[in-house]
Structures are given as structure tokens and as C-alpha cells.
Amino acid sequence: MRLAAALTGDLRRMMAEEIKAAEGAVTAGVREAADGLKAELRGQITGAGLGERLARTWRGEVYPKGQASIAAAGFIWSKAPGIARVYEDGAVIRSTRGLFLAIPTEAAGRYGDGGAKITPGGWERRTGQRLRFVYRRGAPSLLVAENLRARRGKRGGFARASAAALRTGRGLVTVPIFVLVPQVTFKKRLDVAGAAARWQARLPELVLRHWRAASREDG
């Protein structure tokens, strides 16, 4: 009876150690796959020329947080899912309020009222100036601002002309603020589903590698 009890205790300890090793291996494998998928998706965005800022919207987490589990799961998401979906699927965007989409030029600035996306109306409210429509045959039409002057120095850009400049007309320019187009076509530039499938397929290999590494350390 004592021998049987001792063997049972040893068996329990061995099983507990194996379960602990499995929990660590699964969690480490899931974390590596999640990190790898996140890095690949970020790389897809920068490789497509869409910028570091959009790339950093991809985030990842492994659950349960802060502990190893044989049922660990990784979750990868984008903080800009709408933009990611457009470049994943491709899309044609048309105006829902009029004939044209107004695409801001660099001279428009980045933001409108309260940090919102810049619009022609928001630009006019911000600057107190009216935009003028310019039709161009065979080319996109424009919304332009008149009587601006170029800023000097590193800041660059354009500013409203002073009263003296308006009187003399010296140094005044007309600047395109928005380009008007009937639609914008976004080509497919990302493969989110393909990247997810590749890392999911690698998961068993990653778990096994971490399990073997833990066994060598214990040995």
C-alpha cells in the first residue's frame, strides 16, 4: 500500500510537471504566432507605402493575460479596421452628398474643426475665406483659395494676405486647396486573411519547439 501510494504521488507530480510544461509551451507558441502575425501585417502596410502610423494600428494580445494556459489564445486587431478592410478587399468610394469627393492638398492642412478630417466647409470656417470652384476639362476640377501669400522660413505653407498686400497685389497667389474627383478607387494591397492562415498553420510547430526547449532545460 505504501509503495502504491508513493508511485501514485510520483505519477501525480510527473503529470503536474507535464501539464505545466504544456501550458508554458502553448502560451509561448501562441505569443510567438501572435507577435509574428502582427509584425507581418505591419510590414505589409509599410511595404505598401501606407505609412508607419497606420502600421502601428495593428495590436495584439494573448489571453488569459499574465498567465500560462493550455487553452491560450491570441487576438490581433486593428485600431483602424475600416481602413484596413478597404486595402484588404479593395473598394470604390463615391460621394454620398454630391457629385464629387474633395481630396485635400497639402495646402489644406491635416485637420478641420476640432481635429476632425478636413472638409471644404471646415477649411472655410477655420480660415474665414471662401473657396472658388475651378472647372478643368479633361482633368479633376479644383477648389482654390485666392489672395494668399507664401510663408517664408521652415514653416512654409500659405497664409492670408495682409491689408497692404491686398492693396498692392504683390506676392499674392491662388492655391488649390481641394481636388474634386467623382470617385476614388482603392486597389487590394493587403492580405490579412492569408497572413493569419500562415501563422495559424505554423502554430503546432511553434508549440512543439517551445515544449522541446523546455524539456532540454529541465533535462
Buried (B, 14 or more C-beta within 10 A) or exposed (E): EEEEEEEEEEEEEEEEEEEEBBBBBBBBBBBBBBBBBBBBBBEBBEEBEBEEEBBBBBEBEBBEEEEBBEEBEBEBEBEBEEBBBBBBEEBEEEBEEEEBBBEBBEBBBEEBEEEEEBBBEBBBEBBEBEBEEEEEEEEBBBBBBEBBBEEEEEEEEBEEBEEEBEEEEEEBEEBBBBBBBEEEEBEEBBBBEEBBEBBEEBBEEBBEBBBEEBEEEEE
